Amino acid sequence: MLKAHLQLVTAPVDRAFAGKAPWQIVAITTSSVLGVIWLWELLSEDESLYSRLKRRFFRLARLVPSVRQKIDTEIAKINASFTKDAAQYGQFTTVLPQDGLRSEQILEKVDEYLALGHYQWKEGFISGAVYYFNPELVKLVTEVYGKASYTNPLHVDVFPGICKMEAEVIRMTATLFNGSAKACGTMTTGGTESIMMACKAYRDYGRDVKGITKPNIVLPVTAHTAFDKSAKYFSMFSKTVKVDPVTRKVDIEAMERAINGNTVMLVGSAPNYPYGTMDDIEAIAKLGKKYNIPVHVDACLGGFLIIFMKRAGYHVPPFDFSVDGVTSISADTHKYGFSPKGSSVILYSEKKYRHYQYTVTTEWPGGVYGSPTVNGSRAGGIIAATWATMMNFGLDGYVEATKRIIDTSRYIETQLRTIDNIFIFGTPATSVVAIGSKDFDIFRLSAELSTLGWNLNSLQFPSGIHICVTHMHTRDGIADKFVNDVRTKVALVMKNPEKPVEGKMAIYGVAQTVPDREVIGDFTKCFIDSMYYTPESE
């Protein structure tokens, strides 16, 4: 019986190779095996075949001279526009002064440079960016930073006090996020580095513990782009999952379908940046437990609000280490923690994950080297200033600030919902309120509001704008002014709702219609280049 079954397999092979020379048999066999391997690798990639073919098509199209010329012309126009904007800020210093400037001269120039720009951020007219401004706090952190400005936690034996401050910031934050005694973490320079550290840790954990060599991250399409940045840095793949079109929360069933044997981490946002909605962290954590995959909660934006909201009288769904399956959390102290820019925290449920974040070199002639984060040397002054800020606010101070911010956010949301011709995306969880419209190009509203001094954030796929409410917006009259300005400008736009958006805001709308996203990437590179503009760099 077995012999008969084997003949069913071998007989067609024997007929196919009948009469073939030995070299032909070897060549056919080798090419067949290599072809199968190529096909397997092609079909087993995490990126869809459609996406790869689409990208390849546009790259080939760019080789057509007429297409290339058209793209180059548009890029040149965009670059000239960005350069013109950068050049408006006066004379640039491009060589060192022969003699060093006096202190008063330097301070005068600093004031001059800081006065550049026309947005009234101190008056609360911008979305996010500056989360708290108080002269007394500025004075405190300036003095603290000055005392610790030359310290470096890389040299533990030289600056043990800075290391103690960092440890205390981590422990205080872990406690706020309901971490057990095993919870641990490090400080970083910002939310992006915190996210990068989590991705690096889980990539290495997946490789060491599970043997995963082609790691992927499963995350909502609304998750912060720092995850995609991390994937590019660490040779991972981002498998983005759709969100519910109404709630703007991640589709849990779609997330489960995206999981495969190469998945090293699952991601949920609390809240996400575009819409301020919070993913169902409990459901994501259940998936993590079911498939034995670490779960990261990105609370970079609203972390230092959401941990105080319950104390401030607001209901908050479970999202932190109290949820079984959550293994790491990122939260920015330099946002609603109100510390100076350049500080964030990455937390883990236990040390086994944090160990994979570290980079350790044991064979270097300079000695055994270990680094907890991306940087080797780190600014001890920022660590000290963050520690000082947290100690200055205290629990009651943060709860009071949180209540004012969330009260203001809820007020703005409620009032905006009464305005015809616009809508709110989902249900904001903390301080971000996102606005859309089915009746006109929402970027027209943003452009109109900018004429009154407002600076809002633009969203795409679908088009939208949002305001990230900070402590600056809790001042008397600011929230009412924003709502009234929106109401007035919506009425103005609706007098001619079909009119296309003009000026720079038109770029956001046009960008969404360009199928070749690499072209948009080129435009973005031009904008980044303009940040480093000097006359000599043209």
KAVENVEN-V792223 format. One line per field, one symbol per residue. ss: DSSP state (@ for helix, = for strand, . for the rest). psi: psi as a letter, one per 20 degrees, with the letter a starting at -180 (. if undefined). burial: 1 if it has 9 or more other C-alpha atoms within 8 Angstrom, else 0. Layout:
ss = ???
psi = ???
burial = ???
This chain:
ss = .@@@@@@@@@@@@@@@@....@@@@@@@@@@@@@@@@@@@@@@@....@@@@@@@@@@@@@...@@@@@@@@@@@@@@@@@@@@@@@...............@@@@@@@@@@@@......@@@..=........@@@@@@@@@@@@@@...........@@@@@@@@@@@@@@@@@.......=====..@@@@@@@@@@@@@@@@@@@@.....=====.....@@@@@@@@...=====.=......=.@@@@@@@....=======...........@@@@@@@@@@@..=====....@@@@@@@................======............=====..@@@@@@@.===.......===........@@@@@@@@@@@@@@@@@@@@@@@@@@@@@@@@@@@@@......==.......=====.....@@@@@@@@@....=.===....=====..@@@@...@@@@@@@@@@@@@@@@@@@........@@@@@@@@@...@@@@@@@@@@@@@@@...@@@.
psi = ghhghhhhghghgghhjpiqqghhgggggghgghgggghghghiqhpqhggghgggghhhhiipghggggghghhggghhgghgghiikaqqoiqqqgpqqrghgghghghggiiqqipmhhikjqpbfoipophggggghggggghjhjqoihnghhmhhghggghhggggghghkkqahiqaarqairhghgghhgggghghghgghikpimqqppqqhiqqihghggghhjlrponqqqqpighkqqogghghhipaijpiqqpqpmarggijqprnhghghhggggjlpqppookggjgjghiihghjjqppqpibiiophpiqpppohjdjijrqqkprppqqhrhhghhihqpppijphirpppphagqfqqohhggghggggghggrghghggggggghggghgggghhiipqjrrpobopheipopprqiirohihgggghhijiporpqqrmrprqqpopahhiiqpigghggghgggghghghihmhipqqrbhhhhgghhhiohnihghhgghhggghhhkpqhii.
burial = 0000000000000000000000001000000000000000000000000001001001000100001100100010011001100110000000000000000001000000000000110001111101111000110111011001101110010011011011111110111011110011111111101111111111111110000100111111101001111111010111101111001111100110011001111111111111111111110111111000111111111111111111010000001111111111111111111111011111111110110111100000000110101000001111111111110010000111111111011011101110001111110111111111100111111111110011110111001111111111111001100010111011001000100010001101100101000011011001100100110000
